[in-house]
Amino acid sequence: PDAVLGVSATRMERRGDAVINLSVVRIPTPGHVLTGGGLGLAAGWRPSPSRYGDLEAQLFGEAVGEYVEGGKASLGLAPGVLVHSRNAVLKLGVLFPAWTRRGDGDVVVKLGAKLLM
Protein backbone atom coordinates (compact mmCIF):
# COMPACT_ATOMS: atom_id res chain seq x y z
CA PRO A 1 0.00 0.00 0.00
CA ASP A 2 0.93 3.65 -0.46
CA ALA A 3 2.29 5.28 2.66
CA VAL A 4 3.08 8.91 3.37
CA LEU A 5 4.53 10.18 6.61
CA GLY A 6 5.16 13.86 7.10
CA VAL A 7 6.08 16.29 9.83
CA SER A 8 5.68 20.06 9.57
CA ALA A 9 6.53 22.97 11.83
CA THR A 10 5.17 26.48 11.32
CA ARG A 11 5.93 29.88 12.81
CA MET A 12 3.03 32.25 12.14
CA GLU A 13 3.28 36.02 12.49
CA ARG A 14 1.04 38.91 11.51
CA ARG A 15 3.20 39.88 8.51
CA GLY A 16 4.21 36.38 7.37
CA ASP A 17 4.94 32.75 8.13
CA ALA A 18 7.85 30.31 8.05
CA VAL A 19 7.36 26.57 7.45
CA ILE A 20 9.59 23.50 7.39
CA ASN A 21 8.28 20.18 6.11
CA LEU A 22 9.84 16.70 6.05
CA SER A 23 8.10 13.77 4.37
CA VAL A 24 8.78 10.13 3.54
CA VAL A 25 6.75 8.21 0.95
CA ARG A 26 6.52 4.57 -0.18
CA ILE A 27 5.13 4.02 -3.67
CA PRO A 28 4.21 0.54 -4.97
CA THR A 29 5.27 -0.12 -8.57
CA PRO A 30 5.17 -3.32 -10.62
CA GLY A 31 7.92 -5.49 -9.20
CA HIS A 32 8.90 -3.53 -6.08
CA VAL A 33 8.19 -0.59 -3.78
CA LEU A 34 10.01 2.75 -4.19
CA THR A 35 10.92 4.82 -1.16
CA GLY A 36 11.47 8.55 -1.36
CA GLY A 37 11.47 11.68 0.69
CA GLY A 38 11.31 15.43 0.60
CA LEU A 39 12.37 18.48 2.57
CA GLY A 40 10.79 21.87 2.07
CA LEU A 41 11.54 25.28 3.57
CA ALA A 42 9.05 28.07 2.91
CA ALA A 43 8.53 31.68 3.88
CA GLY A 44 5.43 33.78 3.29
CA TRP A 45 4.70 37.51 3.37
CA ARG A 46 1.35 39.27 3.73
CA PRO A 47 1.41 42.63 1.91
CA SER A 48 -1.64 43.75 3.89
CA PRO A 49 -2.39 41.76 7.08
CA SER A 50 -6.07 41.45 7.98
CA ARG A 51 -8.03 40.27 11.00
CA TYR A 52 -8.21 36.56 11.83
CA GLY A 53 -10.73 34.81 9.61
CA ASP A 54 -10.85 37.48 6.90
CA LEU A 55 -10.05 36.50 3.34
CA GLU A 56 -6.43 37.44 2.60
CA ALA A 57 -3.62 36.69 0.18
CA GLN A 58 -0.04 35.82 0.99
CA LEU A 59 3.00 35.62 -1.28
CA PHE A 60 5.41 32.76 -0.58
CA GLY A 61 8.64 31.23 -1.73
CA GLU A 62 9.70 27.65 -1.14
CA ALA A 63 12.90 25.66 -1.57
CA VAL A 64 12.21 21.95 -2.15
CA GLY A 65 14.56 18.98 -2.11
CA GLU A 66 13.39 15.50 -3.15
CA TYR A 67 15.05 12.08 -3.32
CA VAL A 68 13.72 8.78 -4.71
CA GLU A 69 15.34 5.39 -4.25
CA GLY A 70 17.71 4.59 -7.11
CA GLY A 71 19.54 7.88 -7.07
CA LYS A 72 16.93 10.29 -8.48
CA ALA A 73 17.22 13.63 -6.73
CA SER A 74 16.21 17.22 -7.35
CA LEU A 75 16.32 20.69 -5.85
CA GLY A 76 13.86 23.35 -6.88
CA LEU A 77 12.47 26.79 -6.11
CA ALA A 78 8.73 27.50 -6.01
CA PRO A 79 7.24 30.99 -5.84
CA GLY A 80 3.47 31.25 -5.45
CA VAL A 81 0.43 32.73 -3.80
CA LEU A 82 -1.68 31.47 -0.91
CA VAL A 83 -5.28 32.65 -0.40
CA HIS A 84 -7.01 31.76 2.84
CA SER A 85 -9.82 32.54 5.23
CA ARG A 86 -10.72 31.07 8.61
CA ASN A 87 -10.93 27.40 7.51
CA ALA A 88 -10.07 27.20 3.80
CA VAL A 89 -6.70 27.49 2.06
CA LEU A 90 -5.92 27.61 -1.67
CA LYS A 91 -2.27 27.42 -2.76
CA LEU A 92 -0.95 27.94 -6.30
CA GLY A 93 2.75 27.73 -7.11
CA VAL A 94 5.20 26.88 -9.86
CA LEU A 95 8.16 24.59 -9.10
CA PHE A 96 11.27 25.47 -11.11
CA PRO A 97 13.98 22.80 -10.98
CA ALA A 98 17.37 24.25 -10.04
CA TRP A 99 19.23 20.91 -10.13
CA THR A 100 18.32 17.33 -11.04
CA ARG A 101 20.15 14.00 -10.90
CA ARG A 102 18.89 11.06 -12.99
CA GLY A 103 15.53 12.66 -13.63
CA ASP A 104 13.73 15.17 -15.78
CA GLY A 105 13.92 18.87 -15.04
CA ASP A 106 10.39 19.86 -16.01
CA VAL A 107 8.66 22.92 -14.58
CA VAL A 108 5.64 21.79 -12.50
CA VAL A 109 2.52 23.82 -11.66
CA LYS A 110 1.11 22.82 -8.27
CA LEU A 111 -2.38 23.62 -7.00
CA GLY A 112 -3.56 22.59 -3.57
CA ALA A 113 -6.63 23.17 -1.41
CA LYS A 114 -7.27 22.44 2.26
CA LEU A 115 -10.39 22.60 4.36
CA LEU A 116 -9.50 22.91 8.04
CA MET A 117 -11.81 21.53 10.69
NUTOR-811779 format. One record per residue: residue number from 0; residue in three letters; x, z, y of N, C-alpha, C in turn. Coordinates in pm, 1 decimal. Each point is the difference from the previous one (the first is absolute). Layout:
REM NUTOR-811779
pos:NUM	code:ALA	npx:X	npz:Z	npy:Y	capx:X	capz:Z	capy:Y	cpx:X	cpz:Z	cpy:Y
...
This chain:
REM NUTOR-811779
pos:0	code:PRO	npx:82.5	npz:0.0	npy:-121.0	capx:-82.5	capz:0.0	capy:121.0	cpx:85.9	cpz:0.0	cpy:126.0
pos:1	code:ASP	npx:-59.9	npz:-51.3	npy:109.5	capx:67.5	capz:5.0	capy:129.5	cpx:10.6	cpz:144.7	cpy:43.3
pos:2	code:ALA	npx:108.5	npz:32.1	npy:67.3	capx:16.0	capz:135.5	capy:52.7	cpx:70.8	cpz:-7.4	cpy:133.9
pos:3	code:VAL	npx:-53.3	npz:70.5	npy:97.4	capx:61.7	capz:7.6	capy:131.6	cpx:7.5	cpz:146.5	cpy:38.5
pos:4	code:LEU	npx:117.6	npz:41.8	npy:41.3	capx:19.9	capz:136.4	capy:46.9	cpx:64.9	cpz:-9.9	cpy:136.6
pos:5	code:GLY	npx:-57.5	npz:66.1	npy:97.4	capx:55.4	capz:-7.3	capy:134.2	cpx:-7.4	cpz:133.0	cpy:72.0
pos:6	code:VAL	npx:94.9	npz:19.5	npy:88.5	capx:5.1	capz:119.9	capy:82.4	cpx:23.7	cpz:-45.0	cpy:143.6
pos:7	code:SER	npx:-78.7	npz:53.5	npy:92.6	capx:14.4	capz:-34.1	capy:141.0	cpx:9.0	cpz:126.8	cpy:83.1
pos:8	code:ALA	npx:71.0	npz:-9.6	npy:109.7	capx:5.7	capz:108.4	capy:98.1	cpx:-22.2	cpz:-62.6	cpy:137.4
pos:9	code:THR	npx:-79.5	npz:65.7	npy:82.4	capx:-34.6	capz:-53.7	capy:131.1	cpx:16.7	cpz:106.0	cpy:107.5
pos:10	code:ARG	npx:52.6	npz:-42.7	npy:113.4	capx:6.3	capz:85.2	capy:118.8	cpx:-85.2	cpz:-68.9	cpy:105.2
pos:11	code:MET	npx:-111.6	npz:63.3	npy:37.3	capx:-93.1	capz:-61.2	capy:94.6	cpx:10.5	cpz:68.9	cpy:136.2
pos:12	code:GLU	npx:9.5	npz:-81.3	npy:102.5	capx:5.7	capz:47.7	capy:138.5	cpx:-102.5	cpz:-77.3	cpy:81.4
pos:13	code:ARG	npx:-24.4	npz:45.2	npy:119.7	capx:-97.9	capz:-65.7	capy:87.6	cpx:41.2	cpz:-143.3	cpy:32.9
pos:14	code:ARG	npx:126.9	npz:-24.3	npy:24.9	capx:47.9	capz:-132.7	capy:39.1	cpx:40.7	cpz:-88.5	cpy:-117.0
pos:15	code:GLY	npx:18.6	npz:56.7	npy:-120.4	capx:42.4	capz:-82.6	capy:-112.4	cpx:23.0	cpz:81.8	cpy:-125.6
pos:16	code:ASP	npx:33.1	npz:-68.8	npy:-107.5	capx:17.1	capz:63.2	capy:-129.6	cpx:130.5	cpz:-46.5	cpy:-63.9
pos:17	code:ALA	npx:46.5	npz:78.3	npy:-96.4	capx:113.5	capz:-39.1	capy:-84.0	cpx:-40.6	cpz:24.4	cpy:-145.0
pos:18	code:VAL	npx:32.9	npz:-93.0	npy:-88.5	capx:-41.6	capz:8.4	capy:-139.9	cpx:116.9	cpz:-38.2	cpy:-90.4
pos:19	code:ILE	npx:13.5	npz:71.1	npy:-110.9	capx:92.7	capz:-38.9	capy:-106.0	cpx:-80.2	cpz:-6.0	cpy:-129.4
pos:20	code:ASN	npx:25.3	npz:-102.4	npy:-80.2	capx:-75.9	capz:-19.6	capy:-122.6	cpx:95.4	cpz:-38.4	cpy:-112.8
pos:21	code:LEU	npx:-16.7	npz:62.9	npy:-115.2	capx:77.6	capz:-30.6	capy:-119.5	cpx:-98.3	cpz:-26.4	cpy:-112.9
pos:22	code:SER	npx:16.1	npz:-111.1	npy:-71.9	capx:-92.5	capz:-30.3	capy:-109.1	cpx:74.7	cpz:-55.8	cpy:-120.7
pos:23	code:VAL	npx:-56.9	npz:24.9	npy:-116.4	capx:50.1	capz:-52.6	capy:-126.8	cpx:-117.9	cpz:-67.0	cpy:-69.0
pos:24	code:VAL	npx:23.7	npz:-116.8	npy:-59.0	capx:-108.5	capz:-74.7	capy:-63.4	cpx:46.1	cpz:-51.7	cpy:-137.0
pos:25	code:ARG	npx:-92.9	npz:-2.7	npy:-94.3	capx:24.1	capz:-59.0	capy:-132.7	cpx:-103.0	cpz:-111.0	cpy:-18.0
pos:26	code:ILE	npx:49.8	npz:-120.0	npy:-28.7	capx:-85.6	capz:-118.3	capy:-8.3	cpx:11.8	cpz:-61.4	cpy:-139.4
pos:27	code:PRO	npx:-110.6	npz:-4.3	npy:-77.3	capx:6.9	capz:-63.9	capy:-131.1	cpx:6.1	cpz:-152.0	cpy:14.2
pos:28	code:THR	npx:89.3	npz:-62.6	npy:-75.2	capx:10.5	capz:-146.0	capy:-5.0	cpx:2.6	cpz:-39.0	cpy:-147.8
pos:29	code:PRO	npx:-21.5	npz:-125.5	npy:-32.0	capx:8.7	capz:-39.8	capy:-140.7	cpx:140.3	cpz:30.3	cpy:-55.1
pos:30	code:GLY	npx:7.1	npz:82.4	npy:-99.3	capx:127.9	capz:29.3	capy:-62.7	cpx:59.8	cpz:135.0	cpy:34.7
pos:31	code:HIS	npx:-16.8	npz:46.4	npy:123.1	capx:54.5	capz:130.2	capy:38.1	cpx:-62.2	cpz:51.1	cpy:129.9
pos:32	code:VAL	npx:43.2	npz:117.3	npy:42.3	capx:-51.4	capz:62.3	capy:122.4	cpx:111.7	cpz:4.7	cpy:103.5
pos:33	code:LEU	npx:-26.8	npz:-51.0	npy:120.7	capx:96.8	capz:4.7	capy:109.6	cpx:-17.0	cpz:129.3	cpy:78.2
pos:34	code:THR	npx:110.8	npz:56.2	npy:43.2	capx:-3.0	capz:117.9	capy:85.0	cpx:62.7	cpz:-37.1	cpy:133.5
pos:35	code:GLY	npx:-59.6	npz:46.0	npy:107.5	capx:52.2	capz:-29.6	capy:132.9	cpx:-27.9	cpz:114.6	cpy:94.2
pos:36	code:GLY	npx:49.6	npz:-15.0	npy:120.9	capx:-22.1	capz:105.4	capy:97.7	cpx:15.6	cpz:-52.6	cpy:140.8
pos:37	code:GLY	npx:-41.6	npz:82.7	npy:94.3	capx:9.9	capz:-39.1	capy:139.3	cpx:21.3	cpz:120.4	cpy:89.4
pos:38	code:LEU	npx:63.4	npz:-25.1	npy:113.3	capx:21.5	capz:101.6	capy:102.5	cpx:-34.8	cpz:-62.3	cpy:133.2
pos:39	code:GLY	npx:-84.4	npz:65.3	npy:76.0	capx:-39.1	capz:-52.0	capy:130.5	cpx:14.9	cpz:105.4	cpy:107.9
pos:40	code:LEU	npx:49.9	npz:-41.6	npy:114.4	capx:10.0	capz:85.3	capy:118.3	cpx:-75.0	cpz:-70.8	cpy:111.8
pos:41	code:ALA	npx:-92.4	npz:69.8	npy:64.0	capx:-81.0	capz:-64.4	capy:102.9	cpx:-11.0	cpz:89.8	cpy:122.1
pos:42	code:ALA	npx:-17.5	npz:-64.1	npy:114.1	capx:-23.9	capz:71.2	capy:125.2	cpx:-109.5	cpz:-74.0	cpy:75.2
pos:43	code:GLY	npx:-89.9	npz:74.9	npy:60.0	capx:-110.1	capz:-59.9	capy:74.6	cpx:-3.9	cpz:51.5	cpy:143.0
pos:44	code:TRP	npx:-58.9	npz:-80.0	npy:89.6	capx:-10.3	capz:36.8	capy:140.7	cpx:-139.2	cpz:-35.9	cpy:49.5
pos:45	code:ARG	npx:-64.6	npz:94.8	npy:66.0	capx:-131.3	capz:-23.2	capy:60.4	cpx:18.9	cpz:-27.7	cpy:148.4
pos:46	code:PRO	npx:-26.8	npz:-123.5	npy:44.6	capx:14.3	capz:-30.5	capy:142.8	cpx:-91.2	cpz:86.1	cpy:86.8
pos:47	code:SER	npx:-118.2	npz:32.5	npy:-50.8	capx:-96.2	capz:79.4	capy:76.1	cpx:-68.7	cpz:99.0	cpy:-93.7
pos:48	code:PRO	npx:53.9	npz:122.1	npy:-13.7	capx:-60.0	capz:97.0	capy:-91.4	cpx:-143.5	cpz:33.2	cpy:40.8
pos:49	code:SER	npx:-85.7	npz:19.8	npy:-99.6	capx:-138.7	capz:37.5	capy:27.5	cpx:-32.3	cpz:130.7	cpy:-70.9
pos:50	code:ARG	npx:-121.9	npz:47.3	npy:17.5	capx:-41.6	capz:124.3	capy:-64.7	cpx:-13.6	cpz:-19.5	cpy:-150.0
pos:51	code:TYR	npx:8.6	npz:107.9	npy:-75.4	capx:-13.4	capz:-5.6	capy:-145.2	cpx:-133.9	cpz:-62.9	cpy:-36.8
pos:52	code:GLY	npx:3.8	npz:-94.7	npy:-91.4	capx:-121.8	capz:-64.5	capy:-47.4	cpx:-36.9	cpz:-126.3	cpy:73.2
pos:53	code:ASP	npx:53.7	npz:-21.8	npy:120.0	capx:-28.5	capz:-122.5	capy:73.6	cpx:72.3	cpz:-118.0	cpy:-64.9
pos:54	code:LEU	npx:-56.2	npz:-117.5	npy:16.6	capx:63.3	capz:-121.0	capy:-49.2	cpx:124.0	cpz:-26.8	cpy:84.3
pos:55	code:GLU	npx:115.8	npz:-19.1	npy:-65.1	capx:122.2	capz:-28.1	capy:74.6	cpx:92.0	cpz:-90.0	cpy:-80.4
pos:56	code:ALA	npx:91.8	npz:-63.7	npy:69.9	capx:97.6	capz:-88.7	capy:-64.1	cpx:138.6	cpz:61.4	cpy:12.6
pos:57	code:GLN	npx:82.7	npz:-31.5	npy:-97.3	capx:136.6	capz:51.9	capy:-2.1	cpx:92.4	cpz:-111.2	cpy:-46.2
pos:58	code:LEU	npx:110.1	npz:-20.8	npy:68.9	capx:101.1	capz:-95.4	capy:-42.6	cpx:96.9	cpz:72.2	cpy:-92.9
pos:59	code:PHE	npx:49.0	npz:-67.9	npy:-104.4	capx:95.1	capz:66.0	capy:-88.9	cpx:107.4	cpz:-97.0	cpy:-46.8
pos:60	code:GLY	npx:107.9	npz:57.4	npy:-44.6	capx:108.1	capz:-75.8	capy:-61.8	cpx:40.4	cpz:73.1	cpy:-126.3
pos:61	code:GLU	npx:34.0	npz:-75.0	npy:-103.3	capx:31.7	capz:61.0	capy:-128.9	cpx:121.3	cpz:-69.2	cpy:-61.1
pos:62	code:ALA	npx:88.2	npz:79.3	npy:-57.8	capx:110.8	capz:-52.8	capy:-79.3	cpx:-33.1	cpz:30.1	cpy:-145.3
pos:63	code:VAL	npx:7.0	npz:-101.2	npy:-86.7	capx:-42.9	capz:13.3	capy:-139.0	cpx:112.0	cpz:-43.8	cpy:-93.6
pos:64	code:GLY	npx:28.2	npz:83.4	npy:-98.8	capx:94.3	capz:-35.8	capy:-105.0	cpx:-71.7	cpz:4.3	cpy:-133.5
pos:65	code:GLU	npx:20.8	npz:-102.1	npy:-84.2	capx:-66.1	capz:-6.2	capy:-130.0	cpx:100.9	cpz:-39.2	cpy:-107.4
pos:66	code:TYR	npx:-20.5	npz:54.2	npy:-120.6	capx:85.5	capz:-32.6	capy:-114.3	cpx:-87.9	cpz:-15.4	cpy:-123.7
pos:67	code:VAL	npx:26.7	npz:-102.6	npy:-80.0	capx:-71.5	capz:-20.3	capy:-125.9	cpx:104.5	cpz:-13.5	cpy:-109.9
pos:68	code:GLU	npx:-28.9	npz:63.3	npy:-113.0	capx:86.7	capz:-3.6	capy:-116.5	cpx:51.5	cpz:-141.9	cpy:-25.6
pos:69	code:GLY	npx:126.2	npz:-13.3	npy:-32.8	capx:59.2	capz:-131.7	capy:-22.0	cpx:84.5	cpz:-45.2	cpy:117.3
pos:70	code:GLY	npx:9.6	npz:80.9	npy:101.1	capx:88.3	capz:-30.8	capy:111.2	cpx:-63.3	cpz:-65.2	cpy:121.0
pos:71	code:LYS	npx:-132.6	npz:-19.1	npy:1.3	capx:-64.6	capz:-57.1	capy:118.4	cpx:-13.7	cpz:108.1	cpy:106.4
pos:72	code:ALA	npx:48.6	npz:-30.8	npy:118.8	capx:-6.1	capz:97.4	capy:109.2	cpx:-22.9	cpz:-73.3	cpy:131.1
pos:73	code:SER	npx:-57.2	npz:71.5	npy:97.0	capx:-20.8	capz:-59.9	capy:131.1	cpx:-8.2	cpz:107.6	cpy:107.7
pos:74	code:LEU	npx:36.4	npz:-39.7	npy:118.9	capx:-17.0	capz:81.8	capy:119.9	cpx:-75.4	cpz:-85.2	cpy:100.6
pos:75	code:GLY	npx:-94.9	npz:60.0	npy:70.4	capx:-76.5	capz:-77.7	capy:95.2	cpx:-44.8	cpz:82.9	cpy:118.9
pos:76	code:LEU	npx:-40.4	npz:-69.1	npy:104.5	capx:-53.2	capz:62.9	capy:120.6	cpx:-142.5	cpz:-48.0	cpy:19.6
pos:77	code:ALA	npx:-89.6	npz:92.8	npy:38.7	capx:-141.6	capz:-34.3	capy:12.2	cpx:-58.9	cpz:56.3	cpy:128.9
pos:78	code:PRO	npx:-15.1	npz:-83.0	npy:103.4	capx:-75.7	capz:43.4	capy:117.3	cpx:-149.0	cpz:-20.0	cpy:-25.8
pos:79	code:GLY	npx:-83.5	npz:75.6	npy:70.7	capx:-143.7	capz:-16.6	capy:-18.9	cpx:-81.7	cpz:84.5	cpy:94.4
pos:80	code:VAL	npx:-128.7	npz:2.9	npy:-27.2	capx:-94.3	capz:77.4	capy:80.4	cpx:-89.7	cpz:79.3	cpy:-94.7
pos:81	code:LEU	npx:-34.8	npz:119.2	npy:44.3	capx:-85.9	capz:90.9	capy:-75.2	cpx:-117.5	cpz:33.4	cpy:90.9
pos:82	code:VAL	npx:-122.5	npz:-17.3	npy:-49.0	capx:-120.2	capz:34.6	capy:76.1	cpx:-73.0	cpz:106.9	cpy:-79.4
pos:83	code:HIS	npx:-33.6	npz:111.3	npy:64.8	capx:-66.5	capz:106.5	capy:-74.9	cpx:-96.3	cpz:79.1	cpy:86.5
pos:84	code:SER	npx:-91.8	npz:65.3	npy:-69.6	capx:-92.9	capz:94.5	capy:61.4	cpx:5.8	cpz:125.5	cpy:-85.9
pos:85	code:ARG	npx:-98.9	npz:83.6	npy:8.7	capx:3.0	capz:128.7	capy:-70.2	cpx:28.1	cpz:-12.9	cpy:-149.7
pos:86	code:ASN	npx:-65.5	npz:-91.2	npy:-70.8	capx:16.6	capz:-5.7	capy:-145.8	cpx:22.3	cpz:-140.7	cpy:-55.9
pos:87	code:ALA	npx:36.7	npz:-95.7	npy:83.3	capx:26.8	capz:-135.0	capy:-47.4	cpx:129.1	cpz:-52.4	cpy:63.3
pos:88	code:VAL	npx:80.5	npz:-67.8	npy:-81.3	capx:127.5	capz:-54.2	capy:46.1	cpx:11.7	cpz:-145.1	cpy:-44.7
pos:89	code:LEU	npx:39.9	npz:-88.4	npy:89.6	capx:25.9	capz:-139.3	capy:-32.0	cpx:142.5	cpz:-30.6	cpy:44.7
pos:90	code:LYS	npx:82.0	npz:-52.6	npy:-91.8	capx:141.0	capz:-25.6	capy:28.0	cpx:29.9	cpz:-146.3	cpy:-27.5
pos:91	code:LEU	npx:62.9	npz:-68.0	npy:95.2	capx:39.1	capz:-139.2	capy:-16.2	cpx:146.2	cpz:-12.0	cpy:40.4
pos:92	code:GLY	npx:82.3	npz:-54.0	npy:-89.9	capx:141.7	capz:-15.7	capy:28.3	cpx:56.0	cpz:-123.0	cpy:-68.1
pos:93	code:VAL	npx:118.8	npz:-38.1	npy:41.5	capx:70.1	capz:-113.3	capy:-58.4	cpx:136.8	cpz:48.8	cpy:-44.9
pos:94	code:LEU	npx:31.2	npz:-17.3	npy:-129.2	capx:127.6	capz:44.0	capy:-54.9	cpx:98.2	cpz:-116.9	cpy:2.2
pos:95	code:PHE	npx:106.9	npz:17.0	npy:78.2	capx:105.9	capz:-100.6	capy:8.5	cpx:118.5	cpz:47.1	cpy:-83.0
pos:96	code:PRO	npx:39.5	npz:-76.7	npy:-102.5	capx:113.2	capz:41.8	capy:-81.9	cpx:130.4	cpz:-10.8	cpy:79.8
pos:97	code:ALA	npx:79.7	npz:106.0	npy:-1.3	capx:129.0	capz:-0.9	capy:66.6	cpx:111.8	cpz:-27.0	cpy:-100.9
pos:98	code:TRP	npx:-24.1	npz:37.9	npy:-126.7	capx:98.8	capz:-19.7	capy:-106.4	cpx:-72.8	cpz:0.2	cpy:-133.7
pos:99	code:THR	npx:38.6	npz:-89.7	npy:-90.1	capx:-56.9	capz:-1.2	capy:-134.8	cpx:111.1	cpz:-21.1	cpy:-102.8
pos:100	code:ARG	npx:-21.8	npz:53.6	npy:-118.1	capx:92.8	capz:-18.7	capy:-111.9	cpx:-82.1	cpz:-40.9	cpy:-121.6
pos:101	code:ARG	npx:27.3	npz:-116.4	npy:-54.2	capx:-70.3	capz:-52.1	capy:-117.8	cpx:-151.5	cpz:-9.3	cpy:19.6
pos:102	code:GLY	npx:-41.2	npz:-40.8	npy:114.6	capx:-143.4	capz:-13.4	capy:25.8	cpx:-23.1	cpz:-99.5	cpy:111.4
pos:103	code:ASP	npx:-126.6	npz:-24.6	npy:29.5	capx:-30.7	capz:-90.8	capy:109.6	cpx:-5.3	cpz:78.3	cpy:130.6
pos:104	code:GLY	npx:23.7	npz:-67.7	npy:109.1	capx:1.1	capz:63.3	capy:131.0	cpx:-116.8	cpz:-44.7	cpy:85.3
pos:105	code:ASP	npx:-118.8	npz:-4.1	npy:-58.6	capx:-117.8	capz:-48.2	capy:72.0	cpx:-52.9	cpz:104.7	cpy:97.3
pos:106	code:VAL	npx:-50.5	npz:-48.1	npy:112.6	capx:-69.8	capz:86.3	capy:95.6	cpx:-135.7	cpz:34.9	cpy:-60.7
pos:107	code:VAL	npx:-41.3	npz:126.5	npy:9.6	capx:-124.6	capz:46.1	capy:-61.3	cpx:-88.6	cpz:64.1	cpy:107.2
pos:108	code:VAL	npx:-125.1	npz:-42.0	npy:6.3	capx:-98.3	capz:62.7	capy:88.9	cpx:-72.9	cpz:106.4	cpy:-81.5
pos:109	code:LYS	npx:-3.8	npz:122.7	npy:53.4	capx:-64.6	capz:109.2	capy:-71.9	cpx:-116.0	cpz:54.1	cpy:83.1
pos:110	code:LEU	npx:-112.7	npz:18.2	npy:-66.5	capx:-119.7	capz:54.7	capy:63.4	cpx:-48.5	cpz:114.8	cpy:-87.0
pos:111	code:GLY	npx:-24.0	npz:114.8	npy:60.1	capx:-46.5	capz:113.9	capy:-76.0	cpx:-110.0	cpz:74.2	cpy:74.1
pos:112	code:ALA	npx:-87.4	npz:62.6	npy:-73.9	capx:-108.6	capz:78.8	capy:58.3	cpx:-14.3	cpz:129.2	cpy:-78.6
pos:113	code:LYS	npx:-29.2	npz:109.4	npy:69.5	capx:-20.5	capz:129.0	capy:-63.8	cpx:-125.1	cpz:64.6	cpy:58.0
pos:114	code:LEU	npx:-73.6	npz:64.5	npy:-84.7	capx:-114.0	capz:80.9	capy:42.5	cpx:33.4	cpz:143.2	cpy:-40.6
pos:115	code:LEU	npx:16.5	npz:86.3	npy:97.0	capx:39.5	capz:137.9	capy:-25.0	cpx:-121.7	cpz:88.6	cpy:-15.3
pos:116	code:MET	npx:2.9	npz:86.2	npy:-98.3	capx:-112.7	capz:90.0	capy:-24.6	cpx:30.5	cpz:138.7	cpy:51.4
